[in-house]
Amino acid sequence: MFLDSARIFVQGGRGGSGCVSFRREKYVPKGGPDGGDGGKGGSVILTVRPQLRTLYSFRYKRTYKAPSGRHGEGSLKTGKSGKNLVIQVPPGTMVYSEDGVLLADLVEAGQKFMAAKGGRSGRGNARFKSPTHQAPREFEPGGKGEERWLTLELKLLADAGLIGLPNAGKSTFLSVVTNAKPKIADYPFTTLQPILGVIAGYRHQSYVMAVIPGLIEGAHHGAGLGSQFLKHVERTRILLHLVDLTDPVTSPLQRALVIENELKSYGAGLADKPLVFVGTKADVLHDENGERELRDHARERGCPYFRISAATHEGLEPLMKEVWRNVFSGDGE
């Protein structure tokens, strides 16, 4: 199950207290203080694991507490420190404080963020010994670990994003150009969650493509869960706008304008991303005048237009070359 938002409580372990002890051995009168320090409390640390794609593991468990440090002992024995509690999160996880402040944006494999610091260790009475204070009974209790509520928001890391109205052919297209196996059916809203696929591009360079569930008018306000899905294309380098050429109710241009308005209304720079218009289901009888309007609109916007059929693979190769060129434009062709 795909889950892209979670609220968790994290708490660092308490530090161990220092020990009050005096050396007591035969033939060693007045041996002096030998109370050891306590151990440090464990910290809660978030780390990126590339294999993860969802925050589903946080659905049922929301409280994470690191182990406390052990108390100090006599003979100057220091208490054992508590182990750090390491929590794995998918790349693209954004960590927010309870008041909405962004604390970390975890995108790189192995990247870490200390979510809750463990408590400091307390000093034993041996630390308080001085020439004028040779039998101290003072000690320090261990410090309390940091604790707070955090909100985790996942924004998928994909190089290219597929957008469009429901039933535009996005899942079918992804299943053809990648090894992804999204659900495909001839009714709207077949795809209910974002899906990622890896494309083996030219020159042995691969990239990730994400299909976003069908958007509808008012998506930027949350209609059809649109606001939850649009955030997953904020990090993409290029958007592929798939438009069904066979819909008998509205023209391809009208359907394209609905999505364009949603991108503008949502903001976050989506309307300014490189965009490729893709007319889908070209193997089925369609309104050629409507397609011409869509092609002219793409030309006016300065965007490429491709006519494809996922069923017959018509037009796929030039389209994928265009996507590859945009994704790796900064890496040298």
Steps between C-alpha positions, in 0.01 A plus 500: 500500500627845411515750785657844452429671833552400863515658845734343754621561855874463561679497835867472580609272780569639845863522606620278784561661838841520661585274792589588861755245615813482714788261463478232765786249493700324765817686589382809307353726767314807381532399136305798378209542256480264204147555365491475120307706247175391343464410135355729234144449385445368150383735224226450242646533149323501164699358209422460130462152355469512119302174483204657682226678302233569760445601862275200558713372791383802704132422459464290814805598703531867588709509818877449485707511817874439512650295788623680811858493624591287803597652831862523605648254748774484759865439415472785249283289269321707237146396415429361155361754254163435342502388137378741237160415353536517120179543298513444125304728269466514119693758296301819459379509861455851642501539879292776659473615860162518672468868406571434133869592479702291251776328695649270237458395138633147473580413138843333484563135584639472852417862587423534872307735725502498879131508583542491879829531687569272794542637850844587639672271749517591869833530677594271790639628830859430392465802269441731795815408694741786574780569751251676721210267438637147526183310587233641267153353502377707210395343171304603193182336380484412133349754264161450339499414131352735244141421402267645238236430240611494138310495173648302211399594146615293203560660161605237252836538332432454130669649195187506284134518598192385311193720548159520338129450548370160611519226238753688286720192466767585757517157666501320167783722378705437816447124473633505143814710552593353843463174691241654732170313527231759578134404497351563156128512419260686271346719770613825667706507821644154447825625654445610859858567605823625338706228335869506411676330212867492401589558137827374356589796281760551235874474576421274797345789693180412684244731652178480699155580366194552723138470398264724697138384546254678272448865582165676467383858503550645848789265578705785652223535761512129575229380264566136420790511748681716246691712750644182655621375162629821340775532760660185360596676174654806668850348478478372142710649221237456231124439481329290235143619453304207357178592318246244378430564130194272491268659760173582317372746761765775510780599265865415577576871542222546757631209703855630478396843625337348808833350610695815412271709720545257787880521473486880505261508794703251702819704462832361629650571156308219326377729222861598420641149464598368154184351354438252221151452357420141411192400303412142599303211348601600149414152374129564568278710273505859627421860409794619290384864519508478879849357488609782271374755757702327771812495282462871419455579869820313584683693229370833637631409843833394357452140611565181300204289392504125441227270377528151645328168541607283793323205340691511170809687636448771237701814579655363820865509393516871403304591814737310728800663331348841575446406865854366530637819349319714757587281798871490418532844338736609776715188476617550144363313205 
